Amino acid sequence: MRIIAIANQKGGVGKTTTAVNLSTALAATRKRVLLMDLDAQGNTTSHMMQKSLFSFNSYTLLTLQSSLFESIQTTFVPNLFLLPASSDLAALDLELAHMPEREKRLKQAFSNFSLEKNKPRYDYVLIDCPPSLGVATLNALVTAEAVLIPLQCEFFALEGLAQLLRIVQRVKRNFNLQLNILGIVLTMFDTRNTLCRQVVQDVENHFHDTLFKTKIPRNVRISEAPSHGQPVLLYDVRCSGSLAYINLAKEFLEREAQL
């Protein structure tokens, strides 16, 4: 079981879209995937099910009110399972402010899960992190073996990337020696936009080895899919956005095979 955190402290860069559609594409290859939503906005959860259908979630998990085993939900996508979010996550930093080892709660939950009898098997766990560097994201980074970074093709996204890379190195040094950067995936790419092309050039120059070749384009179908409660791969599998995420999944698996 490989645990991958999808993280970027900047909002609106495509973390949730990437988490949902990459998970769906991996599930289509018959990989069993657990998608975890640690964002209080719960957009990943809204993609996959109605929020009223569950009692346990990532908030109850991180506050020790439920186990990982009992918090996981099935979804309408074969081979794809969900740990839903709750709006209560918005207060998580305050609630755990003075708790010992608050950054290791998710890691402990996975340790306990490994001891469960008749536990389900997952090939990949993808964690959709919130747009912040708070307790929830820290738990994800302490637990994960790798980080996948969605990066919007705009100037300020590059500044945020430098900060995120420093945080990842600190977490690796102090909490999780296994943590590495799996790759950077460019999102909302528009070939007609000069700034987009410049950002791509800058990222390729500085992060050539970690940059995924696949770029996620700006695509109206990607924007429409959440309103229908579906990943874009189910909403319109032939659109450019779906094809990009299918290619990203292939590239993802190729990188994983080389580890």
N, C-alpha and C positions, 0 to 999 in steps of 0.2 A: 504494500500500500504506500503510494507516494503522496505526500501532502504538499500542495502548492498554494501559496498565498498570492492572491491577485491584488496588488496594492499600489496606491499612489495617493498621497495626502491631498492632492488637488482634486476638487470635484469636477464633474462633467467631462472626464477624459475617456469614458467608455469602460470603466471597470465592471459595472453590472452587466452591460451588454456583452462584454467579452466573457465574463464568468458564465452567463446563461447559455450563450451560443457555442462557446468552446466546449462546455459540459455536454450539451446536446449532441454536438458533432462527435465527441469521444464516445458517448453512449451509443451512437449509431454504428460505431465500429465494434460493438459488443463488449466494450469496456464497462465495467460497473463503476459508476461515478457517484460520489457523495458531494453535493453542492451545499456549502455552508454560507449562510447569510448573517454577517456580523454587523450590518449597517442598520441603524435605528429607522431609517427611511423605509426599509423593507421592500425595495423595488425588485430585488431578486425573488423574494417570496411571492410578490404579486404576479410575477411572470408565470409561476408554477402552480399556484393554488390560491384559494380564498383564505384570507387571514383568520377567519372565524372557525376554521376546521381543525384547530389544534390547541392543546393546552400547554405543551412544553415547547421550548424554543431556545435560541442561543442565549437569551437573557437568563432564563431559569437554569440553563447549564452553567453559565459563568458565575451565577450567584449560589450555586450548589443546591438548587431546588429540584434538579432532575439530572439523570445520567445521560450520556450520549446515546446509549442504546435505546432508551425510551423517548428521546427527543427527535429521532429521525423519522421522516414521513416519506411515503411513496408519492410519486408524481405520475402524471399521465404520459410521460416519456419513458418507454421501456429502458431499463438499466440505469435510470437516473433517479437519485434519491435526494431529499432535501432536509437540511436542518434549518427551519424557518427562523426569521427574526421577529423581534417585538419592538414597539416604540419605546418600551421601558429601557432599552439600551442607551437612550439619550442621557440617562442619569447614572450610567455605570461608573464613570470616572469618580463621581462624588461618593457613590455607595462603597466603592472598593478603595477609597483614598488611603485609609489607614490599615488595610488588611495585609497580613504578611503573605509574601510570594503571590501577590495578585496577578503577576504577569505569567504565572505557570499553571493557571487553572485549566486552560484548554488542553495543555500538554498532559496534565494529570487525568483529564477526562478520557483522552485517548489511551493512556496507560491502563485505566480501569476497564475501558472497552475491550482491550486486548485480552483481558482475563474472563470476559463474559463467555458463558457456555452457549453454543449454538448461535454465535454472533454472525451477522452477515459479512460477506467478503466484499471489499471494494478495491479496485485497481488504483483509482485516483480519488483524492479529496481535494476539491478546489474551494478556497476560502475567499469570498467576496468581502473585502475589508472596507470599512467606512472611510470617507474622505477626511481623515484626521490621523494624527499619530498618538492617539489616546490608548487606553487600556485594552480595548478590543483589538486594535491593530497590533499592539505589542504582544498580546497573547497569540495572535496568528503567526507573527514572525518568530516567536520563541518555539512554536510547535512545528512550523513548516520546515521542509528540507530545501525548498527553493522558492524564489519570488519571481512572479511574472509581472512585468510593469507595463500597463497600457499607457501610451504617451500620445496626447493630442498634438497634432501638427500646428503648434503655435508657439510664439516666443516665450511666454511666461511659463509654459509647461517645462521648458528646458531648465529654468531656474529651480522649479520644484523638484525636478529629477535629481539634481545635484544634492539637495537636502535629503531626499529619500535614500540615496546611495550611502550617504554618511550615516544615517540611522541604521540601515541594514548592517553596515560594518560594525557599528557599536553593539548591536544585538548579537551579531556573530561573535564578537570578542568577549562579551560579558555573559551571554546566556545560551547561545546555540551555535556551537562550532560547526555543525553540519550545514548551516544556512548558506546558500549561494544564490546568485542571480541566474535564473533559467533563461531569461531573455527579455528584451524590450519589444513590444509590438506597437507600431504606429497606427493610430486610429483617426477617423474623420479626415482621411486623406483626400485631397482634391487636386488633381493634376493641373487644373486651370489656375490654381492659386499660386502666385509667385512665392509668397511667404511659406506656404506648405512645402514647396520644393526646396527652399532654403533650409528649413528646419530638418528635412530629410537629409540634406547634404551634411549639415552640422552633426546630426546624430550618427550618420555613417562614418564620418571622420573620427569621432571620439569613441564610439561604441560598436565598431564594425563587427567584432566577434560575437557580441551578445544580441545584436539586432536581428529579429525575425525578418526573413525576406518578404513574407506576406504582409501587405498593408491593408487595413480595413478602410474601405472608401466611405465617403459621405453617401448615404443611400436612403431614400425616402422610405423604403420598405423596412429598414432597420428601425426607423422612428415610429412607423405605424404599428409594428408587431406588438409592443407592450399593451397598447389599447385593446388588443384582441386577446390578451392573456396568453400569448404564445411566443416562443423563441422565433426568430426570423426564419430559421431553417424549416419550421413547420408552417409558418405563415406564407412564405413564398420561397421555395427551395431553389428556384432558378434565378433569383435576383442576384445582383453583383455582391451584395452584402453576405448572403448565404454562401455563395461560392468562395468568398474570401475566408469565412470562418471554417469551411470544409478544408481549404488549403492550409489554414493555420493549424487545424487539428492534425493534419498529415505531417506538417513540419514539427509540431510539438512531439508527436510520437517518434519521429526520426531522431530528435534530440535526446529523448528519453532512452531510446535504444542504444545510444552511444555511451550512456553513463555506466 
